[in-house]
Amino acid sequence: QALRAAMSRERGRGKAVILAGDLNMKSRPRDSHWSFRTLEVPRLEEVLRGQELAPGLYEAAVRICREWPLLSTALREKESRPIETRNSKNGQTFKRWGIFA
């Protein structure tokens, strides 16, 4: 009800409101936040050794395995910082948080 009230309030102010997204419902693993979906690089390496993959998929998997140490280090050392964004139409500013890796 709070969401409906907020949308109605914004429409009352003359704004066009569209509700989009899955509202945090997840029936499939791919709908989950990335931190809940693990990538097991050793398992990926096993798959590369034991199966024939389509050429594009094979190259992507090889690259993931090669770049994984650098990527995982960057993700572990990520930094959260406040940032300010500005609405280009009315100039209103917003304080947000950004993740920098």
Secondary structure, 3 states (H helix, E strand, C coil): CHHHHHHHHHHHCCCCCCCCCCCCCCCCHHHCCHHHCCCCHHHHHHHHHHCCCCHHHHHHHHHHHHHHHHHHHHHHCCEEEEEEEECCCCCCEEEEEEEEC
